[in-house]
Amino acid sequence: MKQRVRFTKLGKIRFLSHRDLARVWERGLRRAGVRVAYSEGFSPRPRLSFGLALSTGYESLGEYLDIDLHPDAGIDLADLPALVTPSLPHGMTAQLSVPLEPGTESLQAAVTSSSWRLEVVGTDPSALDEAVARALAADSLEIVVERKGTETILDARPAILSLAVSHDATDLPPGVAQLRTSTLLNAELATQPRSLRPAELLRALDVTWHEGRVLRTHQWTLVDGARCEPIPLGDLGASGATSTPHAGARAS
């Protein structure tokens, strides 16, 4: 009996690492009295599976977790978010949960891109506009990235699905800190076949820039050829399915 849960990671809780986040969920479920299935073997662990890791210090409007509940959990699955949220730290709210059918693709495999809103430190609006225009006009943007302790050359351009300077930071949900509009970027970055991180995006624009506050606003999957979130929330700005061409198109 598996459930997929959508939750926020906002405020001071953003400084938790991905590993610490797993411990928080294990303890939160235990405190809430939610029985979770355990792995077998010498050191059994709760059967929890997280989506794409969020870098320490980043915030998110929608992170995802798959929970394998014990067959005798004895709870109404619709009540799971309300049941567990009081046992989670401030800034982490379980928003919705949905049952998973057998054979459902894992979050790691299903998510193809993420949308980001980020502050850029070390520049002004005019320089940011110029850098974005150059990047979108370029055929390639090669940068050096580190993956698993090894430095490689990555062409960042194919992973930039959309990129724009934003001058409006007033449309965020309650509880999300307002970002500085003068140096604000909205970006959609691919996670497959090669991922591009927000910090790497800024390095591709200008090596002297780095990120301030970073917010992941959406994670996107493809379902029957349409782009959608694993669990859409219309009241938090999720838009549901969109056309297939948008999902695969490069910004230009």
C-alpha positions in Angstrom: 0.0 0.0 0.0 2.1 2.9 -1.3 1.3 6.6 -1.0 3.0 9.5 -2.8 3.1 12.6 -0.7 3.7 16.2 -1.7 5.2 18.5 0.9 6.9 21.9 1.3 10.4 22.8 2.5 10.4 26.5 3.4 12.1 28.8 5.8 14.8 27.7 8.2 14.1 24.0 7.4 15.9 24.6 4.0 19.2 24.1 5.8 18.4 20.4 6.4 20.4 18.1 4.1 18.7 15.4 2.1 19.8 12.8 4.5 18.5 14.8 7.5 15.2 15.2 5.7 14.8 11.4 5.5 15.4 11.2 9.3 12.8 14.0 9.9 10.2 12.0 7.9 11.0 8.8 9.7 10.5 10.4 13.1 7.5 12.4 12.0 5.7 9.3 10.8 6.6 7.5 14.0 5.3 10.3 16.2 2.1 10.5 14.2 1.5 6.8 14.7 1.6 6.0 11.0 2.8 2.4 10.5 5.3 2.1 7.7 6.5 -1.1 6.1 10.2 -2.0 6.8 12.9 -3.5 4.6 14.2 -6.9 5.5 17.7 -7.9 6.5 20.1 -7.3 9.3 19.3 -3.5 9.6 15.7 -2.9 8.6 14.8 0.6 7.5 11.4 2.3 6.8 10.5 1.9 3.2 10.6 5.6 2.1 11.6 6.8 -1.3 12.4 10.4 -2.0 12.3 12.3 -5.3 15.1 14.4 -6.7 17.4 15.7 -3.9 17.1 19.4 -3.2 20.4 21.1 -2.4 20.9 22.2 1.2 19.8 25.8 1.5 17.2 25.7 -1.3 13.5 26.0 -0.6 10.6 24.2 -2.4 6.9 24.5 -2.9 6.6 20.9 -3.8 8.9 18.0 -2.8 7.8 14.4 -3.1 8.0 11.2 -1.0 6.8 7.7 -1.7 5.8 5.8 1.5 5.2 2.1 1.7 2.6 1.8 4.4 2.2 -1.3 6.6 -0.7 -3.5 5.5 -2.2 -2.9 9.0 -1.6 0.8 9.0 -5.3 1.3 9.7 -5.6 4.9 8.6 -7.8 6.7 6.0 -5.2 7.4 3.3 -6.9 10.8 2.6 -6.1 11.8 6.2 -2.3 11.1 6.0 -1.2 14.7 5.3 -3.2 16.2 8.2 -2.1 13.4 10.4 1.6 13.7 9.9 2.0 17.5 9.4 1.8 18.4 13.2 4.8 16.0 13.7 6.9 17.8 11.1 9.1 20.9 11.7 7.8 24.4 10.9 8.1 25.1 7.2 7.5 21.5 6.2 3.8 20.8 5.4 2.4 17.6 3.9 0.0 19.1 1.3 -1.6 16.1 -0.4 -1.2 12.4 -0.9 -2.3 10.0 -3.6 -2.2 6.1 -3.8 0.3 4.6 -6.2 -0.6 1.8 -8.6 1.7 -1.2 -8.8 4.4 -0.5 -11.4 4.3 3.3 -11.1 7.6 4.8 -12.2 9.8 6.1 -9.4 10.1 9.8 -8.8 13.8 9.7 -9.8 12.9 8.3 -13.2 9.6 10.2 -13.7 10.7 13.8 -13.2 12.1 15.3 -16.4 12.6 18.9 -15.3 12.2 21.4 -12.5 11.1 25.1 -12.4 13.2 27.5 -10.3 13.0 31.1 -9.0 16.3 32.4 -7.9 18.1 35.5 -6.8 21.3 36.4 -8.6 24.0 37.9 -6.4 26.8 40.0 -8.0 25.0 41.7 -10.9 22.4 44.3 -11.8 19.2 44.0 -13.8 20.7 45.2 -17.1 23.6 42.8 -17.0 21.3 40.0 -16.2 19.0 40.8 -19.1 22.1 40.8 -21.5 23.4 37.5 -20.1 20.1 35.8 -20.5 19.7 37.0 -24.1 23.2 35.7 -24.9 22.5 32.4 -23.3 19.3 31.8 -25.2 20.9 32.8 -28.5 23.9 30.5 -28.0 24.2 27.1 -29.6 26.2 25.8 -26.7 27.3 26.8 -23.2 30.1 24.7 -22.0 31.0 24.7 -18.3 33.0 22.5 -16.0 30.8 20.5 -13.5 31.6 18.0 -10.7 29.7 14.8 -10.6 30.6 12.2 -8.0 33.9 13.7 -7.4 34.9 13.9 -11.1 35.1 17.1 -13.1 33.6 16.9 -16.6 32.6 19.3 -19.4 28.9 19.9 -19.7 27.0 21.7 -22.4 24.4 23.6 -20.3 22.4 24.9 -23.2 20.2 21.8 -24.0 19.2 21.7 -20.3 17.9 25.3 -20.3 14.2 24.7 -21.3 13.1 28.3 -20.4 14.9 31.3 -18.9 13.7 34.8 -18.2 14.4 37.8 -15.9 11.5 38.4 -13.6 10.4 41.7 -12.2 7.6 40.4 -10.0 8.1 38.6 -6.7 4.7 39.4 -5.2 2.9 36.3 -6.5 4.4 33.8 -4.0 2.2 31.8 -1.6 1.9 32.9 2.1 5.0 31.8 4.2 7.5 32.1 1.3 10.0 34.9 1.8 9.9 37.6 -0.9 12.9 37.6 -3.2 14.7 40.7 -4.5 13.0 41.5 -7.8 15.9 43.4 -9.3 18.0 40.3 -9.7 15.5 37.5 -10.1 15.5 34.7 -12.6 12.8 32.2 -13.5 14.2 29.0 -15.1 13.1 25.6 -16.1 16.0 23.2 -16.1 16.1 19.6 -17.4 16.9 16.7 -15.1 17.2 14.2 -17.9 19.3 13.0 -19.7 21.8 15.4 -18.1 20.7 17.6 -15.1 21.7 21.2 -14.7 21.7 22.8 -11.2 20.8 26.4 -10.5 24.3 27.2 -9.4 25.7 25.7 -12.7 23.2 27.8 -14.7 24.5 31.0 -13.1 28.1 29.9 -13.8 27.1 29.4 -17.4 25.8 33.0 -17.5 28.7 34.6 -15.6 31.4 32.9 -13.4 31.4 35.8 -11.0 27.7 35.4 -10.1 26.2 33.1 -7.5 22.7 32.4 -6.1 21.0 34.0 -3.1 17.7 32.5 -2.1 16.6 29.7 -4.4 13.0 28.3 -4.6 11.9 25.2 -6.5 8.4 26.0 -7.7 7.5 22.9 -9.7 8.7 19.4 -10.7 7.5 18.1 -14.0 6.8 14.7 -15.4 5.3 13.4 -18.7 2.1 11.5 -18.5 0.4 10.2 -21.7 2.5 12.8 -23.6 1.4 15.8 -21.4 3.5 17.7 -19.0 2.2 17.7 -15.4 3.3 17.6 -11.8 3.4 14.4 -9.8 0.7 15.8 -7.6 -0.7 19.2 -8.9 -1.9 21.8 -6.5 -3.8 24.6 -8.3 -3.9 26.9 -5.3 -0.1 26.9 -5.1 0.4 27.9 -8.7 0.6 24.4 -10.2 -0.9 24.5 -13.7 -1.6 20.8 -14.4 -1.0 19.4 -17.8 0.3 21.4 -20.7 1.0 20.6 -24.3 3.8 18.2 -25.2 5.6 20.6 -27.5 6.3 22.9 -24.5 7.8 20.1 -22.5 10.4 19.3 -25.1 11.0 22.7 -26.6 14.1 24.7 -26.0 13.8 28.4 -25.1 14.7 30.7 -27.9 
